[in-house]
Amino acid sequence: MKSMRTLLAVATMLGFLLPGAVSLQADVYMKQKTHTDGFTIMGQTQPPRDEITVTWIARDRSRTDAGDKQTTILRMDKGLLYQIDHQKKTYREMPLNIKQMIDENAAKEGEEAREFAAMAQEMAEAFAESMEVKVTETQEKKKIGNWNCRKYIINTSMAMGEVASEAWASPELNIDWKSYLMLTNAMMAGSPGFEKMIDKIYKEMSRVKGMIVLQSNSTKMMNTEVKSTTELLEFGEQNPPAGAYDVPAGYKKVK
């Protein structure tokens, strides 16, 4: 099940979250709506899901709110990622370098953990090596909301499955997606093959002109197909609330 969730995350990452054009001079604000159809895999059924997320992006940090229950804060300046549970008023703190995290855990837990760490690193390298992305620009255009868009076809293949995406991007909306690519993949920094994977994605995704406004994904894995749609509701440069990139005062750190 974790593999399917990972592949769905990659589908979102490669399309909706990566395109753009100019620079992160000010904080970028965007509100997104994602619908994922229900699916069954390995005997487990996941119901349809709708989610509204609000994301703030700065030069070396970002914040994503999934409703009012959970927040993820990325602080590249500190090398840390925070996962915040507003209901329990707790947070988890993790190093951004996944290799470092695995190595530290292995050092604490002994031989079995070290073997698992070696396997995890091999899987990370195989994942990076297997990923292929192809972007095809079409001549189709239409207006979505207030934005004039062009259609792109994005096909992604990797060791765990395939993602076929139809994306509508607007050059009227600008974001430095290479910087955002580094932000959204910071947890993989230090993993074998990370830089090669980033270069591979960047080379192909640079064909997309502007921010993606609407994207439909079809993700296939283990004879299961999952369909999802992500829509941009709001986008612009704004000043974030005070303390937006910090853990709220009074929250308890948990492991």
C-alpha positions in Angstrom: 0.0 0.0 0.0 2.9 2.4 0.7 4.2 1.8 -2.8 0.9 2.9 -4.3 0.8 6.0 -2.2 4.4 6.7 -3.2 3.5 6.4 -6.9 0.5 8.6 -6.5 2.7 11.2 -4.8 5.2 11.0 -7.7 2.3 11.5 -10.1 1.4 14.8 -8.4 5.0 15.8 -8.0 5.9 15.4 -11.7 3.0 17.2 -13.0 1.0 19.6 -10.9 3.8 20.7 -8.5 6.7 21.2 -10.8 6.0 23.5 -13.8 6.6 27.2 -13.9 8.9 29.8 -15.3 10.4 32.8 -13.3 11.7 33.0 -9.8 10.8 32.7 -6.1 11.4 36.3 -5.3 8.4 36.5 -2.9 6.4 33.9 -1.1 4.1 32.0 -3.4 0.6 31.1 -2.2 -1.5 28.4 -3.9 -4.7 26.5 -3.0 -5.3 23.2 -4.7 -8.2 20.7 -4.8 -7.4 17.0 -5.4 -9.9 14.2 -6.0 -8.7 10.5 -5.9 -11.0 7.8 -7.0 -11.5 4.8 -4.7 -9.3 1.7 -5.5 -8.6 -1.8 -4.2 -5.0 -3.2 -4.0 -3.8 -6.4 -2.2 -7.2 -6.9 -0.8 -7.4 -3.5 0.8 -10.0 -1.0 -0.4 -9.4 2.8 -0.2 -12.5 5.0 -0.6 -12.7 8.0 -2.8 -10.9 11.0 -1.3 -11.2 14.8 -1.7 -8.6 17.1 -0.2 -8.0 20.8 -0.2 -4.4 21.9 0.4 -2.9 25.3 0.9 0.8 25.7 0.1 3.3 28.5 0.9 6.6 28.5 -0.9 9.7 30.7 0.0 13.3 30.5 -1.2 14.5 27.9 1.3 11.3 26.7 3.0 7.7 25.7 2.4 4.5 24.9 4.2 1.5 22.7 3.2 -1.7 22.6 5.2 -4.0 19.6 4.6 -7.3 21.1 5.9 -7.0 22.3 9.5 -5.7 19.0 10.9 -2.2 18.5 9.5 0.7 20.7 8.4 4.0 19.9 6.8 6.8 22.5 7.1 10.0 22.1 5.2 13.1 24.1 6.4 16.0 23.6 4.1 17.9 26.3 6.0 17.8 24.0 9.1 17.9 20.7 7.1 14.7 19.6 8.8 11.1 18.6 8.0 8.3 19.0 10.5 5.0 17.0 10.5 2.5 18.7 12.7 -0.7 17.2 14.1 -3.0 20.1 15.2 -5.5 17.9 16.8 -3.0 16.4 19.2 -0.8 19.5 19.3 2.3 17.4 18.5 5.0 17.4 15.9 7.6 15.1 14.5 11.0 16.3 13.4 13.0 14.6 10.6 16.3 15.3 8.9 15.9 16.1 5.2 18.6 13.8 4.1 16.9 10.4 3.9 20.3 8.6 3.8 21.3 10.3 7.0 18.0 9.3 8.6 18.4 5.7 7.6 22.0 5.5 8.8 21.2 7.1 12.1 18.4 4.6 12.7 20.6 1.7 11.7 23.4 2.8 14.1 20.8 2.8 17.0 19.0 -0.4 16.2 21.8 -2.8 15.3 22.5 -5.4 12.6 18.9 -6.0 11.4 18.4 -2.2 10.9 21.7 -1.9 9.1 20.6 -4.7 6.7 17.3 -2.9 6.1 19.2 0.4 5.6 21.4 -1.2 2.9 18.2 -2.6 1.2 16.5 0.8 1.4 19.4 2.6 -0.2 19.6 0.0 -3.0 15.8 0.5 -3.7 16.3 4.3 -3.7 19.1 4.0 -6.3 17.0 1.6 -8.4 14.0 3.9 -8.2 16.1 6.9 -9.4 17.7 4.8 -12.2 14.4 3.5 -13.5 12.5 6.8 -13.7 11.8 8.1 -17.2 9.7 11.2 -18.0 8.4 12.2 -21.4 6.5 15.5 -22.0 4.6 16.1 -25.2 3.3 19.6 -26.0 0.1 19.7 -27.9 -1.6 22.5 -29.9 -4.8 22.3 -27.8 -5.7 25.4 -25.9 -8.6 26.5 -23.6 -9.4 28.8 -20.8 -9.7 27.3 -17.3 -11.0 29.7 -14.7 -9.2 33.0 -15.4 -6.2 31.4 -17.1 -5.4 30.7 -20.7 -3.9 27.2 -20.9 -2.2 24.8 -23.2 -2.5 21.0 -23.0 0.5 18.7 -22.3 0.8 14.9 -22.1 3.2 13.7 -19.4 4.1 10.0 -19.3 6.2 8.7 -16.3 7.5 5.2 -15.9 9.5 3.8 -13.0 10.2 0.4 -11.3 7.0 0.4 -9.4 4.6 1.4 -12.1 3.5 4.0 -14.7 1.7 7.4 -14.6 -0.1 8.9 -17.6 -1.1 12.6 -17.1 -3.0 15.2 -19.1 -2.0 18.6 -17.9 -3.2 22.1 -18.8 -0.6 24.8 -18.0 -0.8 28.6 -18.2 2.2 30.7 -19.0 0.4 33.5 -17.2 1.4 31.9 -13.9 5.1 31.9 -13.0 7.1 29.9 -10.5 10.7 28.7 -10.4 9.8 25.1 -10.6 13.5 23.9 -10.4 13.7 25.5 -7.0 10.4 24.0 -6.1 11.6 20.6 -7.4 14.4 20.7 -4.9 12.0 21.7 -2.1 9.5 19.0 -2.8 12.2 16.3 -3.1 14.4 17.5 -0.2 13.8 14.2 1.7 15.6 12.3 -1.0 18.7 14.5 -0.9 21.8 12.4 -0.3 20.1 9.2 -1.7 21.9 7.3 -4.4 21.0 8.6 -7.8 19.2 11.7 -6.4 21.0 14.3 -8.5 20.7 12.2 -11.7 17.0 11.8 -11.1 16.5 15.6 -10.6 18.4 16.4 -13.8 16.4 13.8 -15.7 13.1 15.3 -14.5 14.2 18.9 -15.0 15.3 18.3 -18.6 11.9 17.0 -19.7 9.6 19.1 -17.5 11.2 22.3 -18.8 9.1 21.8 -21.9 6.0 22.8 -19.8 5.5 26.5 -20.1 3.9 28.0 -16.9 2.0 26.6 -13.9 -0.2 23.6 -14.3 -3.8 24.7 -13.6 -5.5 21.3 -14.1 -4.1 17.8 -14.3 -5.7 14.3 -14.6 -3.6 11.3 -13.6 -4.0 7.6 -14.3 -1.6 5.6 -12.1 -1.0 1.9 -12.8 0.6 -0.5 -10.4 0.2 -4.2 -9.6 -2.7 -4.5 -12.0 -4.5 -1.6 -10.3 -5.4 1.7 -11.9 -6.0 4.8 -9.8 -7.4 8.0 -11.3 -7.0 11.4 -9.7 -7.5 15.0 -10.6 -5.8 18.1 -9.2 -7.1 21.6 -9.8 -5.5 25.0 -9.0 -8.1 27.2 -7.2 -5.9 30.2 -6.2 -2.4 31.3 -7.0 -0.3 34.4 -6.4 2.3 36.1 -4.3 1.3 37.0 -0.7 2.8 37.7 2.7 2.4 34.6 4.8 1.0 34.8 8.4 3.6 35.5 11.1 5.3 32.2 12.1 4.0 30.3 9.1 7.2 28.3 8.8 7.6 27.6 12.5 6.2 24.9 14.8 3.3 26.5 16.8 4.3 27.4 20.4 3.2 24.9 23.0 3.3 21.8 20.6 5.0 18.7 22.0 7.7 16.9 20.1 7.1 13.2 19.6 9.1 10.4 18.0 
